[in-house]
Amino acid sequence: MNDSKKQTISSEEAINLVSQSLNLRHKKERNFKLIGKFAIALAMFFLATLFTIILFNGIPGLFQHYIQLEVEIDRETIDPKGDLSPQSLFEGDARSLINKALYNSLGNIDDRKEKKSARAIISSASSQRLNKIVMESPEVLGQTISIKFPVDDDIDSFLRGYIDRNVPEAERRVKNQTIQFIDKLIEDGRITYEFSDYLFFGSASRDAEIAGIKGAFIGSIYTLLICLLISFPLGVSTAIYLEEIAPKNWITEFIEININNLAAVPSVVFGIMGLAVFIIAFGLPRSIPLLGGIVLALMTLPTIIISSRAAIRAVPPSIRDAAYGIGASKMQMIFHHVLPLAMPGMLTGTIIGMAQALGETAPLLMIGMVAFIVDIPGGFTDPGTVLPVQIFMWADFAERMFVHKTSAAIIILLTFLISMNIGAILLRKKLEHRW
């Protein structure tokens, strides 16, 4: 009887121990879930903060202030040679026509100091806009037309509220007389706040009001095209060889280890290699999309190889067996059966690798794509830059308007990157096969 009582007590204690153990495990599980939710919430908070800051500074960069003037386009003044050539327009005095229209809009001012204060309102690069209009539409010669010109960077900052008119005149960059003229122009409805055409269609410039990303965007397209043409065929071919053809020995293992190591090498190392090999040894010129594409292709290759090998391994062995069963050769099995089924994963890895290459700055800085280049590249061997480098250069300028344009360019770059990643996801969903 005593033994039975002891056995009953032991069973109750065992039940209690199991219950306590289960409660402890459930508590740990709940705590782990809470930690995971907190980590996700913290990551989302920082991500939302990042995007908020970028949008807060970037959306104003998509807009700028313009002044609308009625310009009388005198042919002898703007085109002294009379042939509408770039040289003739360069030698012409388009600025005087713009200044005359500005003086007239302010009531035909004659005083020298007043004229100087008025000229501070409009961008010093406005003559380029007038020359471009004349070159594209020669019929405007001899006519008076309404044209919108960008205001100067300081005036744009003043209109945005970054320069306080209540600060003593000696301590601000906009003079009292200029502020009076601005107030009159605003009252007459001549100053407007509009979507910036310079941001998308302008090129590199040290004048913030006319700086744009067109040259950098085209340079990015050329660079990525070279990168794709080199990295995709080489990456896919390497993956096919290592997975389907190469014997499994210490040589292939050594190659695989080094490919995995190359994927973790800092990007600046590839820039140093490009500088040492392609510029110093082979003599390629700096700052060209061809060189930038080659360097980015070398950097992207490990990512494409690894993702392509994973896609090939994901193809079921039964596909290979079925191909051999119907009499296919090894090459036919690879290219007619395995490769088409692995292609969605390969394309996904390639797009992600290209998106990574689009956002790289360090390797391109090493090969000189940080040079200040005004002309828009017309080919793979023309000097150019890319969007990340353009953003890096703008971030170094002190003008307030460059802060907004830098954030606006970041928005454009992020939009491009997100679009490429969404495209990779959609492409994979459309082409992938369920086994």
C-alpha positions in Angstrom: 0.0 0.0 0.0 2.8 2.4 0.8 4.4 1.5 -2.6 1.2 2.4 -4.3 1.0 5.7 -2.5 4.6 6.5 -3.4 3.9 5.6 -7.1 0.8 8.0 -7.1 2.9 10.8 -5.7 5.6 10.2 -8.3 3.1 10.4 -11.1 1.7 13.7 -9.9 5.2 15.1 -9.6 5.9 14.0 -13.1 2.8 15.6 -14.4 3.7 18.8 -12.6 7.3 18.7 -14.0 6.0 18.2 -17.5 3.4 21.0 -17.1 6.1 23.3 -15.8 8.4 22.4 -18.7 5.6 23.0 -21.3 4.8 26.3 -19.7 8.5 27.3 -19.8 8.8 26.3 -23.4 5.6 28.1 -24.4 6.9 31.2 -22.6 10.2 31.1 -24.4 8.4 30.6 -27.7 6.2 33.7 -27.0 9.3 35.7 -26.0 11.0 34.7 -29.2 8.0 35.7 -31.2 7.9 39.0 -29.5 11.6 39.6 -30.1 11.1 38.7 -33.8 8.1 41.1 -34.1 10.1 43.8 -32.3 13.0 43.4 -34.7 10.6 43.6 -37.8 8.9 46.6 -36.3 12.3 48.3 -35.6 13.5 47.6 -39.2 10.2 48.9 -40.7 10.5 52.0 -38.5 14.0 52.8 -39.7 13.0 52.0 -43.3 10.0 54.4 -43.0 12.2 57.0 -41.4 14.7 56.7 -44.3 12.0 57.0 -46.9 10.4 59.9 -45.1 13.6 61.9 -44.9 14.4 61.2 -48.6 10.9 62.1 -49.7 10.8 65.2 -47.5 14.0 66.5 -49.1 13.5 65.0 -52.5 10.0 66.0 -53.5 10.9 69.8 -53.4 13.8 68.9 -55.6 11.4 67.8 -58.3 10.2 71.4 -58.5 11.8 74.8 -58.9 10.9 78.5 -59.4 10.7 80.1 -62.9 10.2 83.6 -64.1 8.1 84.3 -67.1 9.3 87.1 -69.5 8.3 88.5 -72.9 11.5 88.4 -74.8 12.0 90.3 -78.1 14.3 88.1 -80.1 16.5 90.4 -82.2 18.3 88.4 -84.8 21.4 90.6 -85.1 21.9 90.5 -81.3 21.5 86.7 -80.8 22.8 85.5 -84.2 25.5 87.9 -85.4 26.7 85.6 -88.2 23.2 84.9 -89.4 23.7 81.2 -89.9 22.2 79.9 -86.6 25.4 77.9 -85.9 26.3 77.1 -82.3 29.4 79.3 -82.7 27.3 82.3 -83.9 24.8 81.8 -81.0 27.8 81.6 -78.6 29.2 84.8 -79.8 25.7 86.5 -79.7 24.4 88.3 -76.7 21.2 86.4 -75.7 21.7 87.6 -72.1 21.1 91.2 -73.1 17.7 90.3 -74.6 16.7 88.5 -71.4 17.9 91.4 -69.3 16.0 93.9 -71.4 12.8 91.8 -71.0 13.4 91.6 -67.2 13.9 95.4 -66.9 10.7 96.0 -68.9 8.8 93.6 -66.6 10.0 95.7 -63.6 8.8 99.0 -65.1 11.7 100.0 -67.4 14.3 100.5 -64.7 17.3 102.6 -65.7 19.4 102.9 -62.6 22.7 100.9 -62.8 22.4 99.5 -59.2 18.8 98.6 -59.8 19.7 96.7 -63.0 22.4 94.9 -61.1 19.9 93.9 -58.4 17.4 92.8 -61.0 20.0 90.6 -62.9 20.6 88.7 -59.6 17.0 87.3 -59.9 17.5 85.2 -63.0 19.9 82.4 -63.6 23.2 83.2 -65.3 22.6 80.2 -67.6 19.3 81.4 -68.9 20.9 82.4 -72.2 21.5 78.7 -73.0 17.7 78.2 -72.8 17.1 81.1 -75.2 19.7 79.8 -77.7 18.2 76.3 -77.6 14.8 77.7 -78.4 16.2 79.7 -81.4 18.1 76.7 -82.7 15.0 74.4 -82.5 12.5 77.0 -83.8 14.3 79.6 -86.1 10.9 81.1 -86.9 10.8 82.9 -83.6 13.6 85.3 -84.8 12.2 88.8 -84.9 9.2 88.0 -82.7 8.4 88.6 -79.1 7.6 85.4 -77.2 6.9 84.4 -73.7 9.6 82.2 -72.1 10.1 80.8 -68.6 13.6 81.0 -67.3 15.0 79.5 -64.0 15.6 81.9 -61.2 19.0 81.9 -59.5 19.8 79.4 -56.8 19.9 82.1 -54.0 16.5 83.5 -55.2 15.0 80.0 -55.2 16.3 79.4 -51.7 14.7 82.8 -50.7 11.4 81.9 -52.2 11.4 78.5 -50.4 12.0 80.3 -47.1 15.6 79.3 -46.4 16.7 83.0 -46.5 14.9 85.2 -44.0 14.2 88.7 -45.2 14.2 90.0 -41.6 17.9 89.2 -41.3 20.1 92.3 -41.7 21.0 92.8 -45.4 24.7 92.5 -44.7 24.2 88.9 -43.4 22.1 87.5 -46.2 22.9 86.8 -49.9 19.8 88.5 -51.3 19.7 92.3 -51.2 16.8 94.5 -50.2 16.4 95.9 -53.7 16.3 92.4 -55.2 13.6 91.4 -52.6 11.5 94.4 -53.7 11.7 93.3 -57.3 10.8 89.7 -56.4 7.7 90.9 -54.5 6.7 92.9 -57.6 7.2 89.9 -59.9 5.2 87.7 -57.6 2.4 90.3 -57.5 2.4 90.4 -61.3 2.2 86.6 -61.4 5.5 86.2 -63.2 7.2 83.9 -60.7 5.8 80.4 -60.6 6.7 77.1 -58.8 6.6 74.3 -61.3 7.9 70.8 -62.1 11.6 71.1 -62.9 12.4 70.2 -66.5 16.1 70.8 -65.8 16.3 67.9 -63.3 15.4 65.3 -66.0 16.7 67.0 -69.1 19.6 69.0 -67.8 23.2 67.7 -67.5 26.0 68.2 -65.0 26.4 71.8 -63.9 27.8 73.8 -61.0 24.7 76.0 -61.2 22.2 74.2 -59.0 19.1 75.6 -60.8 20.1 74.0 -64.2 21.8 70.8 -63.0 20.2 67.6 -64.1 20.6 63.8 -64.3 20.2 63.2 -68.1 23.9 62.7 -68.7 24.3 60.4 -65.7 21.1 58.4 -66.5 22.3 57.8 -70.1 25.8 56.9 -68.8 24.1 54.4 -66.3 22.2 52.8 -69.2 25.4 52.4 -71.3 27.3 51.0 -68.3 24.6 48.5 -67.3 24.3 47.3 -70.9 28.0 46.5 -71.1 27.8 44.9 -67.7 24.9 42.7 -68.9 26.5 41.7 -72.2 29.6 40.5 -70.3 28.4 39.1 -67.1 25.2 37.2 -68.1 26.8 34.9 -70.8 29.9 34.3 -68.7 28.0 33.7 -65.5 25.5 31.3 -67.1 28.2 29.4 -69.0 30.3 29.0 -65.8 27.3 27.8 -63.8 26.4 25.2 -66.5 30.0 23.9 -66.7 30.5 23.6 -62.9 27.1 21.9 -62.3 26.7 19.7 -65.4 30.0 19.1 -67.1 33.0 19.6 -64.8 34.2 16.6 -62.8 33.9 16.8 -59.0 37.5 17.1 -57.8 39.7 19.4 -55.8 40.1 21.8 -58.8 36.4 22.4 -59.1 36.1 22.7 -55.3 38.9 25.3 -55.3 37.1 27.2 -58.1 33.8 27.1 -56.2 35.4 28.3 -53.0 37.0 31.3 -54.8 33.7 32.2 -56.5 32.0 32.3 -53.2 34.8 34.4 -51.7 34.7 36.8 -54.6 31.0 37.5 -53.9 32.0 38.9 -50.5 34.9 41.0 -51.7 34.3 44.8 -51.1 33.4 46.5 -54.4 36.2 49.0 -54.1 38.7 46.2 -54.6 37.2 45.6 -58.1 37.7 49.3 -58.7 41.4 49.1 -57.8 41.7 46.1 -60.1 40.1 48.0 -62.9 42.5 50.9 -62.3 45.6 48.7 -62.2 44.6 46.3 -65.1 42.5 48.2 -67.6 43.7 51.7 -67.2 47.4 51.4 -66.2 48.2 48.1 -68.0 45.9 48.1 -71.0 45.7 51.9 -71.4 41.9 52.3 -71.6 40.7 55.9 -71.0 39.1 56.9 -67.8 35.4 57.8 -67.3 33.9 55.8 -70.1 30.9 53.5 -69.8 32.9 50.7 -71.5 35.4 50.5 -68.6 32.7 51.0 -66.0 30.7 48.2 -67.5 33.7 45.8 -67.5 34.5 46.5 -63.8 30.8 46.1 -62.7 30.6 42.9 -64.8 33.5 41.4 -62.9 31.9 42.5 -59.6 28.5 41.0 -60.6 29.8 37.7 -62.0 30.0 35.8 -58.7 26.3 36.7 -57.9 25.1 35.5 -61.3 27.2 32.3 -61.1 25.9 31.4 -57.6 22.2 32.1 -58.4 22.5 30.3 -61.8 24.0 27.2 -60.1 21.2 27.2 -57.5 18.6 27.4 -60.3 20.3 24.5 -62.2 20.4 22.4 -59.0 16.7 23.1 -58.5 15.8 21.2 -61.7 14.6 17.7 -60.6 16.9 14.8 -61.6 13.9 13.1 -63.2 14.1 15.7 -66.0 17.6 14.7 -66.8 16.7 11.0 -66.7 13.7 11.5 -68.9 15.9 13.4 -71.5 18.4 10.6 -71.5 15.5 8.1 -71.8 14.3 9.5 -75.1 17.8 9.4 -76.5 19.1 13.0 -75.9 22.8 13.6 -75.7 24.4 15.4 -72.7 24.4 18.7 -74.5 20.8 18.3 -75.7 19.8 17.4 -72.1 21.5 20.6 -70.8 20.3 23.1 -73.4 16.9 21.7 -74.4 15.6 20.6 -71.0 17.6 21.8 -68.0 18.5 25.3 -69.1 15.0 26.4 -70.1 13.7 25.3 -66.7 16.5 27.0 -64.8 16.3 30.2 -66.8 13.7 32.0 -64.5 16.1 31.6 -61.6 19.1 32.7 -63.7 17.2 35.8 -64.9 16.2 36.7 -61.4 19.7 36.4 -60.1 21.0 38.5 -63.1 18.4 41.3 -62.5 19.3 41.4 -58.8 23.0 41.5 -59.7 22.4 44.3 -62.2 20.4 46.2 -59.5 23.3 45.9 -57.2 25.7 47.1 -59.9 23.4 50.1 -60.6 23.8 51.3 -57.0 27.6 50.9 -56.8 29.8 54.0 -56.5 33.2 53.0 -55.0 34.5 51.0 -58.0 33.5 53.7 -60.5 35.2 56.4 -58.4 38.4 54.4 -58.6 38.3 54.4 -62.5 37.7 58.1 -62.7 33.9 58.3 -63.4 33.7 61.1 -60.8 35.0 63.6 -63.4 32.9 66.7 -64.0 31.5 66.0 -67.5 28.9 68.4 -69.0 28.4 66.6 -72.3 25.9 63.8 -72.6 27.7 60.5 -73.7 26.8 59.5 -77.2 28.4 56.0 -77.0 30.2 53.5 -74.9 33.6 55.2 -75.4 32.5 58.8 -74.7 33.3 60.3 -71.2 30.4 59.9 -68.9 29.2 59.3 -65.3 26.4 57.3 -63.6 23.6 58.2 -61.2 25.3 57.1 -57.9 28.4 59.0 -58.7 26.3 62.1 -59.7 24.5 61.9 -56.4 27.9 61.6 -54.6 29.1 64.7 -56.4 26.0 66.7 -55.7 26.1 65.8 -52.0 29.5 67.5 -51.8 28.1 70.9 -53.0 27.1 73.5 -50.4 24.2 75.1 -52.2 20.8 74.4 -50.6 19.2 73.6 -53.9 21.7 70.8 -54.4 20.4 69.2 -51.2 17.0 68.9 -52.7 18.3 67.7 -56.1 20.5 65.1 -54.4 17.4 63.7 -52.6 15.4 63.9 -55.8 18.1 61.9 -57.7 18.1 59.3 -54.9 14.3 59.0 -55.3 14.8 58.3 -59.0 17.6 55.8 -58.4 15.5 54.0 -55.8 12.6 53.9 -58.1 14.8 52.3 -60.8 16.2 49.8 -58.3 12.8 48.9 -56.9 11.4 48.5 -60.4 14.2 46.1 -61.3 13.6 44.0 -58.2 9.8 43.9 -58.8 10.5 42.9 -62.4 12.7 40.1 -61.2 9.9 38.8 -58.9 7.2 39.1 -61.6 9.5 37.4 -64.1 10.2 34.5 -61.7 6.5 34.1 -60.9 5.6 34.0 -64.6 8.2 31.6 -65.8 8.8 29.3 -62.8 7.5 25.7 -62.9 5.9 23.9 -60.0 7.2 20.3 -59.5 
